[in-house]
Amino acid sequence: MVKELTHDPIFLAGKSEVATKEDMQVAQDLLDTLLAHKDSCVGMAANMIGVRKRIIAFLDESGRAPTYTVMLNPEIIKKDGAYDTEEGCLSLLGGPRPCNRYKSIKVKYQTLELQTRIKTYTGWTAQIVQHEVDHCDGVLI
């Protein structure tokens, strides 16, 4: 179900809790909401729809064809190649803001089947994942 976006910076600055099998509806709602905003957004975290759980959904361009991916409990375990950039966010008013990102990241996460995976992302997809993991950690750009 498509949910309303949260714009409260105090709520968004709170750290998210570990996602469990009881949070699968939140994961689906997050994906539905991202798809509803796909013309203006490439990634979302659960706190953007008012739920403080470590769940992200994003446009994954790392494979042969772009797909939408949902991760539970993502954790960046390695990063390389720092650079400065600017990013915008649907939940924050105003234009793009400066931030620091990494060209390559390694992420440990759980699938919707609660299987643990580790995957390396580079480029644009890596930047999206970093932005969403920051949301889970209560970091606002």
Secondary structure, 3 states (H helix, E strand, C coil): CCCCCCCCHHHHCCCCECCCHHHHHHHHHHHHHHHHCCCCCCEEEHHHHCCCECEEEEEECCCCCCEEEEEEEEEEEEEEEEEEEEECCCCCCCCCEEEEEEEEEEEEEECCCCCEEEEEEEHHHHHHHHHHHHHHCCCCC
